[in-house]
Amino acid sequence: MTEQLQCPLCAQSEAFTLIPHLRAEHKIEPDVFRQRFPEQPLATAAFIESLARHDVCKRDDVLHYQLSVAGCPMIARFGVEHPLIPEPDPTFVWTEPARDVAEAIEHNERVFLYGPSGTGKSSLVRQIGATVKRPVRRVSLNGETSVADFIGHWTVNADRQTVFVAGLLPQAMQAGHILQLDEVDAMQPEVGFILQQVLEPGGHLLLTDIGEDIAPHPDFRLVATANTLGFGSDSGLYASGTNVLNFSWLDRWDVVVHIDYLPADQEAGLLHARHRTLDPALLKCMVAAAGDLRKAHAAEELTTVLTTRRLLALCARLERGNNFGRALGVCVLNKVPDEDRKVIAETFDHHVGPSA
């Protein structure tokens, strides 16, 4: 769109629409301008067509418009600022499962994400929030988060009055945030039972301490992430600290999405996007080594698995000029049992040796 409109008041040319110019420079609203200049268009035909195509409208004094997130149509907000809106990551890789998560968030479906560590489950939720300009409240339910933290508790304020302070869940419900619950397979059972009432369609939360019924804001969304699906850790990697979850609790989630490691070409592309000074051929060799090690883990020939997070840490060291062997040692080998070190080192030597 390159069409220009000329303001009849000052002859200045403006692209697409005169409305911002009229308000800023002449302090005139569109309806008043139309009365004075009924034949003068306020916007170009192409701009009007674009507004219709993107379903642009104003709600509560905020412009909303439609855009595609991983192939799913979502409604985004324009120009909204909030400390909990995540920063967009231009290197983030949108995969096919991301579409299902985006659709769940758009249509208020409770969505449960599970998969290996370091595959970007939490990042996916945050990047959806960043794209559509919606606040994301992230909470780790790692067993240390108590019912009082989650629901609320009584305390004494500065005026020595006993008051009830709402917890993380009612705050997010009332403010209309996306509440991202990480590590739900490690949460206290009492927290899970409290969540059950919220997981119901349009579910309310009853704060029994004060007898208040919390209705969810229309924008409130609930997302959970975990390394396991709640039936225990088959691989043994996540056996410590994780729990078998109540089936009735799991059954209340509308959508369950498995997030796995990126395909090799996309994973190499991600490493290159974050660390552009490194040789792309070297990055492809590193991803190939990681792929073989993941297959070995799946075949129970290895007790640990190499995550994308580890590869990124390794790349950061290499980009700072570290020797490959030293970087591999502190970023990968020192984190695994003795029986895995030799296999991992030999696999990297096979794939990366000449490039390194």
Secondary structure as the mmCIF struct_conf table of DSSP 4:
data_model
#
loop_
_struct_conf.conf_type_id
_struct_conf.id
_struct_conf.beg_label_comp_id
_struct_conf.beg_label_asym_id
_struct_conf.beg_label_seq_id
_struct_conf.end_label_comp_id
_struct_conf.end_label_asym_id
_struct_conf.end_label_seq_id
STRN STRN1 GLN A 4 GLN A 6
TURN_TY1_P TURN_TY1_P1 PRO A 8 CYS A 10
STRN STRN2 SER A 13 ALA A 15
BEND BEND1 PHE A 16 PHE A 16
STRN STRN3 THR A 17 THR A 17
BEND BEND2 LEU A 18 LEU A 18
HELX_RH_AL_P HELX_RH_AL_P1 ILE A 19 HIS A 21
HELX_RH_PI_P HELX_RH_PI_P1 LEU A 22 HIS A 26
HELX_RH_AL_P HELX_RH_AL_P2 PRO A 30 ARG A 36
TURN_TY1_P TURN_TY1_P2 PRO A 38 GLU A 39
BEND BEND3 GLN A 40 GLN A 40
BEND BEND4 LEU A 42 LEU A 42
STRN STRN4 ALA A 43 ALA A 43
HELX_RH_AL_P HELX_RH_AL_P3 ALA A 45 ARG A 53
TURN_TY1_P TURN_TY1_P3 HIS A 54 ASP A 55
STRN STRN5 CYS A 57 ARG A 59
TURN_TY1_P TURN_TY1_P4 ASP A 60 ASP A 61
STRN STRN6 VAL A 62 VAL A 69
TURN_TY1_P TURN_TY1_P5 ALA A 70 GLY A 71
STRN STRN7 CYS A 72 ARG A 77
BEND BEND5 PHE A 78 GLY A 79
TURN_TY1_P TURN_TY1_P6 PRO A 83 LEU A 84
BEND BEND6 ILE A 85 ILE A 85
HELX_LH_PP_P HELX_LH_PP_P1 PRO A 86 PRO A 88
TURN_TY1_P TURN_TY1_P7 PRO A 90 THR A 91
HELX_LH_PP_P HELX_LH_PP_P2 PHE A 92 TRP A 94
HELX_RH_AL_P HELX_RH_AL_P4 GLU A 96 GLU A 106
TURN_TY1_P TURN_TY1_P8 HIS A 107 ASN A 108
STRN STRN8 VAL A 111 TYR A 114
BEND BEND7 PRO A 116 PRO A 116
TURN_TY1_P TURN_TY1_P9 SER A 117 GLY A 118
BEND BEND8 THR A 119 GLY A 120
HELX_RH_AL_P HELX_RH_AL_P5 LYS A 121 VAL A 132
TURN_TY1_P TURN_TY1_P10 LYS A 133 LYS A 133
STRN STRN9 VAL A 136 SER A 140
BEND BEND9 ASN A 142 GLY A 143
HELX_RH_AL_P HELX_RH_AL_P6 VAL A 147 ILE A 151
STRN STRN10 GLY A 152 VAL A 156
TURN_TY1_P TURN_TY1_P11 ALA A 158 ASP A 159
BEND BEND10 ARG A 160 ARG A 160
STRN STRN11 THR A 162 ALA A 166
HELX_RH_AL_P HELX_RH_AL_P7 LEU A 168 ALA A 175
TURN_TY1_P TURN_TY1_P12 GLY A 176 GLY A 176
STRN STRN12 ILE A 178 ASP A 182
HELX_RH_3T_P HELX_RH_3T_P1 VAL A 184 ALA A 186
BEND BEND11 MET A 187 MET A 187
HELX_RH_AL_P HELX_RH_AL_P8 PRO A 189 LEU A 199
BEND BEND12 GLU A 200 GLU A 200
TURN_TY1_P TURN_TY1_P13 PRO A 201 GLY A 202
STRN STRN13 LEU A 205 LEU A 207
TURN_TY1_P TURN_TY1_P14 THR A 208 GLY A 211
STRN STRN14 GLU A 212 ILE A 214
HELX_LH_PP_P HELX_LH_PP_P3 ALA A 215 HIS A 217
TURN_TY1_P TURN_TY1_P15 PRO A 218 ASP A 219
STRN STRN15 ARG A 221 ALA A 226
BEND BEND13 ASN A 227 THR A 228
BEND BEND14 GLY A 230 PHE A 231
BEND BEND15 ASP A 234 GLY A 236
TURN_TY1_P TURN_TY1_P16 LEU A 237 TYR A 238
TURN_TY1_P TURN_TY1_P17 SER A 240 GLY A 241
HELX_LH_PP_P HELX_LH_PP_P4 VAL A 244 ASN A 246
HELX_RH_AL_P HELX_RH_AL_P9 PHE A 247 ASP A 251
TURN_TY1_P TURN_TY1_P18 ARG A 252 ARG A 252
BEND BEND16 ASP A 254 ASP A 254
STRN STRN16 VAL A 255 HIS A 258
HELX_LH_PP_P HELX_LH_PP_P5 TYR A 261 PRO A 263
HELX_RH_AL_P HELX_RH_AL_P10 ALA A 264 ARG A 274
TURN_TY1_P TURN_TY1_P19 ARG A 276 THR A 277
BEND BEND17 LEU A 278 LEU A 278
HELX_RH_AL_P HELX_RH_AL_P11 PRO A 280 ALA A 298
TURN_TY1_P TURN_TY1_P20 ALA A 299 GLU A 300
BEND BEND18 GLU A 301 GLU A 301
BEND BEND19 THR A 303 THR A 304
HELX_RH_AL_P HELX_RH_AL_P12 THR A 308 GLU A 319
TURN_TY1_P TURN_TY1_P21 ARG A 320 GLY A 321
HELX_RH_AL_P HELX_RH_AL_P13 PHE A 324 CYS A 331
TURN_TY1_P TURN_TY1_P22 VAL A 332 VAL A 332
HELX_RH_3T_P HELX_RH_3T_P2 LEU A 333 LYS A 335
BEND BEND20 VAL A 336 VAL A 336
HELX_RH_AL_P HELX_RH_AL_P14 ASP A 338 VAL A 352
TURN_TY1_P TURN_TY1_P23 GLY A 353 SER A 355
#
